Amino acid sequence: MHYILLFALLLTPFFPQNNDEAAIRSFIMEELKYYPEAHLRDIYKNYFQDAYGPGHIMPDTSIAGAYLDEELKNAVWKDTLLWQGLGINKDYYRINLLLVKNGSLPRSVMLEGLRESVPLARKPDIESWKKEWDRVLKVMEEMDLQFPDMLSDKEIIKQLLDSGDVVMHHSKHYRETYHPHYRIVHKSVFERWGKKYLSQ
């Protein structure tokens, strides 16, 4: 779908970039490598999750546990990527719940990892976050990437940020195509789990 991505990748060595721009390009290309049918709001969600962590889905451990149990009952499991570093900083990682479902990662360990990860997010203020996202949009424009519903997604994200909110959900197409089931943990948790739980 994103054929321009290959062209952008081939041209990258010929155009000087600052570190931020190079990191943003790498982040976008990695997301589209794994999820080529992602929409703009899905790119935003990846970037947002690395900055704000899992706090928006975990008001307390009992609710998080109940939500996890309900999701584990889901029989549709198309996404087989077991973990993925997020954003340009890789401060947080998505952990596929398939690891919990198949017993590789104990449920209690996942919930404890979530609890530990919540307060570690850097959580930029809204004005700083708008500037960060604007830089991502600028790089996308330079790469000439086009996503389905891009203009409407761009406007929805702008309205969201103007209202002072930052949380965005996956696009319907992304959910129906990839059926994502994951939780987000801080890199310190991910690294500590290491070979004990994530060696598959």
Protein Blocks (a to p, Z undefined) as FASTA:
>chain_A
ZZmlmmmmmmmmmpccdfklmmmmmmmmmmmmmmmmbcfklmmmmmmmmmnommlmmmbf
klmmmmmmmmmmpmbdfblcfbdcehjlomaccddfklmmnomagfklmmmmmmmmmmmp
goiafklmmmmmmmmmmmmmmnopacehklmmmmmmmmmmmnopabdcddfklmmmnopa
dddddfklmmmnmmmlmmZZ
